[in-house]
Amino acid sequence: MGFRNLRINYNKQTMKKIIYVLAVALAVIACKEEAPKDYVTFSGKIENQNSDSLMVLARGFKKKIDVKADGTFSDTLKVKTGGFSIFDGSESTSVYLRNGFDLNLTLNTKEFDETVKYTGVGSKENNYLAAVALLQEKVFEDKTLFELDKTKFEEKMNDVNSKFKNLLAEAKIVDTSFVSTQEKQIDGLTKYIASSYEEKQYMATVLAKGNPSPIFENYENIKGGKTSLADLKGKYVYVDVWATWCGPCKREIPFLKEVEKAYHGKNIEFVSISVDEDKNHEAWKNMVAEKELGGVQLFADKNWKSDFVQGYKINGIPRFILIDPAGNIVSPDAPRPSSEELISLFNELKI
């Protein structure tokens, strides 16, 4: 009996040790499985691909992902949580990435935005963003939106805001930080559209063709002295509002110089108004000299807060304006020098 009891006790002790070892091993495996990845796995397939690669882009981040001949791709990315852009060589789409995501993307470039679809970890957030992009496209394609009276416009915007928020609710996203950010962006978008509406209404009424133009007075002229819009009365005035730090402004300079040369001696003055801050006054003078800028080169008295800039509701540059010989508005947002439409407009006016 003693031997039998000893054997039973021995077997019990052995089994306990085996169970313990197995439990430890399983716990280790479980921990390994549960540990979040510190990278994104991104794969998918593109039909009718535009190039042999994708670019994943964000401020301070760029990653090229090779796309095979059959349209498939797969790669990993280490990212800081946030919004990125995926560019296929022709079009782009927004994507939200967070380390730990395992995303699979499919799309057909023939119907790019309409076919963007995600599966896998992180798909809820990104399918929501794809749906938002489609809704935004519909909103901005509505050419009648900015022609509505104020009451109907506000009703329309309340409806648009509700549609965006319904999309977010229906997505059932558990990431509260993402949801909070999207709610703010929805409100920001509707406020932006409302602001654009107010601006267009202002352009269509206060800045309508034929109305007296907002004026500038006693702006510093690089050739010396002060210049006002009244000094140019009797001629058409083509105004370029720009700044030395503005890339798109500088890209228009060669075209502006060509147009100015072609119309030299005709009934038109070309006026460039810098909205640089006072601290960049020397940079303005240097650039005018270095680029050999012609026409009338002026320095606004209070940069963005100048009466002329405020009067034309200018919040982005370059901005081009055409004023007639009587000081009335021809176009509050005239074609750029690089556009063939400008010469067509000049011809129409017989300048």
C-alpha positions in Angstrom: 0.0 0.0 0.0 2.9 2.3 0.9 4.4 1.8 -2.5 1.1 2.4 -4.3 0.5 5.6 -2.4 4.0 6.7 -3.1 3.4 6.1 -6.9 0.1 8.0 -6.8 1.7 10.9 -5.0 4.6 10.8 -7.4 2.2 10.8 -10.4 0.2 13.8 -8.9 3.4 15.8 -8.4 4.6 15.0 -11.9 1.3 16.0 -13.4 1.3 19.3 -11.5 4.7 20.1 -12.9 3.7 19.2 -16.4 0.6 21.3 -16.1 2.6 24.2 -14.7 5.2 24.0 -17.5 2.4 23.9 -20.2 0.7 26.8 -18.5 3.8 28.9 -18.6 4.5 27.9 -22.2 1.0 28.8 -23.3 1.2 32.1 -21.4 4.4 33.0 -23.2 2.8 32.1 -26.6 -0.3 34.2 -25.7 1.8 37.2 -24.7 3.7 37.0 -28.0 0.4 36.8 -29.9 -1.2 39.7 -28.0 1.8 42.0 -28.3 0.9 44.8 -30.7 3.0 45.2 -33.8 5.0 48.3 -34.0 4.5 48.7 -37.7 1.7 48.7 -40.3 1.2 45.8 -42.7 -0.1 47.3 -45.9 -1.1 45.1 -48.9 -3.6 45.0 -51.7 -4.4 44.9 -55.4 -4.9 47.7 -57.9 -6.7 47.1 -61.2 -5.7 49.1 -64.2 -2.6 50.4 -62.3 -1.2 53.8 -63.4 2.4 53.0 -62.4 4.6 50.3 -60.9 4.6 51.9 -57.4 2.6 53.6 -54.7 3.8 56.6 -52.7 2.7 56.9 -49.1 3.1 60.5 -48.1 2.7 62.8 -45.0 4.6 65.7 -43.7 8.1 64.4 -43.0 7.3 60.9 -44.3 7.7 59.3 -47.7 7.6 55.6 -48.5 7.6 53.9 -51.9 5.8 50.6 -52.3 6.5 48.5 -55.4 3.4 47.3 -57.3 3.8 44.0 -59.2 2.7 43.6 -62.8 -0.5 41.9 -61.6 -1.3 44.9 -59.5 -0.5 43.3 -56.1 1.6 44.9 -53.5 2.7 44.3 -49.9 5.0 46.1 -47.5 5.4 47.3 -43.9 5.6 50.8 -42.6 6.6 52.3 -39.3 4.5 55.4 -38.8 3.3 58.1 -36.4 -0.4 57.8 -36.0 -2.3 60.1 -38.3 -3.4 60.9 -41.8 -1.4 60.0 -44.9 -1.9 60.2 -48.7 -1.5 57.3 -51.1 -0.5 58.4 -54.6 -0.5 56.0 -57.5 1.2 58.2 -60.0 -2.0 59.8 -61.2 -4.5 60.1 -58.4 -4.5 60.0 -54.6 -6.6 59.0 -51.7 -6.4 59.6 -47.9 -5.6 56.9 -45.4 -5.4 56.8 -41.7 -2.4 54.7 -40.3 -1.5 53.5 -36.9 1.2 50.9 -36.0 -0.6 47.6 -35.5 -2.9 48.0 -38.5 -3.1 45.2 -41.0 -4.7 46.8 -44.0 -5.6 45.4 -47.4 -6.6 47.9 -50.1 -8.4 47.2 -53.4 -9.2 49.8 -56.1 -9.8 50.2 -59.8 -8.2 53.3 -61.2 -10.9 53.6 -63.8 -13.3 54.6 -61.0 -10.7 55.6 -58.4 -12.6 57.0 -55.5 -15.7 54.9 -56.0 -13.8 51.6 -55.7 -11.5 52.3 -52.8 -12.1 49.5 -50.3 -10.3 48.3 -47.2 -10.4 45.0 -45.2 -8.4 44.0 -42.1 -7.4 45.8 -39.0 -8.0 49.5 -39.5 -10.5 49.0 -42.3 -13.4 50.7 -40.4 -11.5 54.0 -40.1 -10.4 53.9 -43.7 -13.6 52.8 -45.3 -15.2 55.8 -43.5 -12.6 58.1 -45.0 -13.3 56.7 -48.4 -17.0 57.4 -48.0 -16.3 60.9 -46.8 -14.2 61.6 -49.9 -17.1 60.6 -52.1 -19.6 62.7 -50.2 -17.2 65.7 -50.3 -16.9 65.3 -54.1 -20.7 65.4 -54.4 -20.9 68.5 -52.3 -18.3 70.4 -54.2 -19.6 69.2 -57.6 -23.0 70.8 -56.8 -22.7 74.0 -58.9 -26.0 75.4 -57.6 -24.8 75.3 -53.9 -23.3 78.8 -53.9 -26.2 80.2 -55.9 -28.8 79.4 -53.2 -30.2 82.2 -51.1 -28.9 82.3 -47.5 -31.9 80.4 -45.9 -31.8 77.6 -48.4 -28.0 77.4 -48.2 -28.1 77.1 -44.4 -30.7 74.3 -44.7 -28.5 72.5 -47.3 -25.4 72.8 -45.0 -27.3 71.4 -42.0 -28.3 68.5 -44.2 -24.7 68.0 -45.4 -23.4 68.2 -41.8 -25.9 65.5 -40.7 -24.9 63.2 -43.6 -21.2 63.4 -42.6 -22.0 62.7 -39.0 -24.3 59.8 -39.9 -21.5 58.3 -41.9 -19.3 58.5 -38.8 -21.9 57.0 -36.5 -22.6 54.1 -39.0 -18.9 53.3 -39.2 -19.0 52.2 -35.5 -15.4 53.1 -34.9 -14.2 52.5 -31.4 -11.1 54.7 -31.6 -12.4 57.7 -29.6 -9.5 59.9 -30.6 -10.1 59.3 -34.3 -13.9 59.9 -33.9 -13.2 63.1 -32.0 -10.9 64.4 -34.7 -13.3 63.5 -37.4 -16.2 65.3 -35.6 -14.0 68.5 -35.5 -13.1 68.1 -39.2 -16.7 67.7 -40.2 -17.6 71.0 -38.4 -14.5 72.6 -39.8 -15.5 71.6 -43.4 -19.0 72.9 -43.1 -17.6 76.2 -41.6 -15.2 76.4 -44.6 -18.0 75.9 -47.1 -20.1 78.5 -45.3 -17.1 80.9 -45.4 -16.7 80.2 -49.1 -20.4 80.9 -49.6 -20.1 84.3 -47.9 -17.0 85.1 -49.9 -18.7 84.2 -53.2 -21.8 86.3 -52.2 -19.5 89.2 -51.5 -17.7 88.8 -54.8 -21.1 88.6 -56.6 -22.4 91.8 -55.0 -19.8 94.2 -53.5 -17.2 93.1 -56.0 -19.5 92.7 -58.9 -18.2 93.8 -62.4 -18.8 97.5 -62.8 -18.7 98.4 -59.1 -16.1 100.9 -57.8 -12.9 99.1 -56.9 -11.5 99.1 -53.4 -8.6 101.4 -53.5 -5.0 101.6 -52.3 -3.4 104.9 -51.3 0.2 106.0 -50.8 1.8 102.6 -51.2 5.6 102.7 -51.3 6.9 102.6 -54.9 10.2 100.9 -55.4 11.2 103.6 -57.8 10.6 106.2 -55.1 7.7 108.1 -53.7 4.2 106.8 -53.1 1.5 105.5 -55.5 -2.2 105.3 -55.2 -4.8 103.7 -57.5 -6.1 107.2 -58.3 -2.7 108.0 -59.9 -3.4 105.3 -62.6 -6.9 106.5 -63.6 -7.4 106.5 -67.3 -5.8 103.1 -67.9 -6.7 99.5 -67.2 -4.9 98.2 -64.1 -3.9 94.6 -63.8 -3.0 94.0 -60.2 -0.8 91.1 -58.9 -1.0 90.6 -55.1 2.0 88.5 -54.1 4.9 88.0 -51.6 8.5 87.0 -51.8 8.0 83.8 -49.8 5.1 82.6 -52.1 6.1 79.8 -54.4 3.1 79.9 -56.7 3.5 83.7 -56.9 7.1 83.3 -58.1 6.1 80.7 -60.7 3.9 83.3 -62.3 6.7 85.9 -62.6 8.1 84.8 -66.0 4.6 84.7 -67.5 3.8 88.1 -66.0 7.0 89.6 -67.5 6.0 88.2 -71.0 2.5 89.6 -70.8 3.8 93.0 -69.6 6.3 93.1 -72.5 3.6 92.2 -75.0 1.4 95.1 -73.8 4.1 97.7 -73.1 2.9 101.1 -74.3 -0.8 100.0 -74.4 -3.6 101.3 -72.3 -2.8 99.2 -69.3 -0.6 99.3 -66.2 0.8 96.2 -64.5 0.9 96.7 -60.8 2.5 94.2 -58.3 1.6 94.7 -54.7 3.7 92.9 -52.1 2.0 91.8 -48.9 5.3 90.9 -47.2 5.7 91.9 -43.6 7.9 94.9 -42.8 10.7 92.6 -41.6 10.9 91.3 -45.3 11.1 94.8 -46.8 14.7 94.3 -47.9 13.9 90.9 -49.3 11.2 92.5 -51.4 13.6 95.1 -52.8 16.3 92.5 -53.5 13.9 90.2 -55.3 12.5 93.0 -57.5 16.1 93.8 -58.5 17.3 90.2 -58.9 14.2 89.1 -60.9 14.3 92.4 -62.9 10.6 92.9 -62.2 8.9 95.5 -64.3 5.7 97.4 -64.1 4.7 99.3 -60.9 6.2 97.6 -57.9 4.5 98.6 -54.6 4.8 97.5 -51.0 1.4 97.4 -49.1 1.1 99.5 -46.0 -0.2 96.9 -43.6 0.5 93.6 -45.5 -2.6 91.3 -45.2 -4.5 94.0 -43.2 -4.2 96.6 -45.9 -7.5 98.2 -46.9 -7.1 97.1 -50.5 -6.4 93.4 -49.5 -9.2 93.4 -47.0 -11.6 95.1 -49.5 -11.0 92.3 -52.0 -11.2 89.6 -49.3 -7.8 88.2 -50.3 -6.9 85.2 -48.1 -4.6 83.4 -50.6 -2.0 84.5 -53.1 -1.2 85.0 -55.9 -4.4 86.9 -56.6 -4.9 88.9 -59.8 -7.4 91.7 -60.2 -8.4 93.8 -63.3 -9.7 97.4 -62.9 -11.0 99.5 -65.7 -9.8 103.1 -66.6 -12.6 104.6 -64.5 -11.5 102.7 -61.4 -14.3 100.1 -61.6 -14.0 96.4 -61.2 -13.6 94.3 -64.4 -12.7 91.1 -62.5 -12.0 90.6 -58.8 -10.4 87.3 -59.5 -8.8 87.7 -62.9 -7.0 84.9 -64.9 -3.3 84.4 -64.0 -0.6 85.5 -66.5 0.0 81.8 -67.2 -3.6 81.3 -68.4 -4.6 81.8 -72.0 -7.8 83.2 -70.7 -6.0 86.4 -69.7 -5.2 87.4 -73.3 -8.7 86.4 -74.4 -10.0 88.9 -71.7 -7.6 91.6 -72.9 -8.7 91.1 -76.5 -12.3 91.2 -75.5 -11.7 94.6 -73.8 -9.7 95.7 -76.9 -6.7 96.7 -74.7 
